[in-house]
Amino acid sequence: MPKDLSQTQWHGIARQEIPWFPAVDADKCIGCELCYVTCGREGYGTGPTSSTRP
């Protein structure tokens, strides 16, 4: 079972105050999915609930 880090700080900031979800600027996205491929935390998804550029 992974260690619960929810009550610790990350670089001096309470983890509850950090928006941990990824954000992609749709105007700059070229649809290469490199963010999806390289994200080690499964923060990105693909499929019908995702919005990707053609």
Secondary structure, 3 states (H helix, E strand, C coil): CCCCCCCCEECCEEHHHCCCCCCCCCCCCCCCCHHHHHCCCCCCCCCCCCCCCC
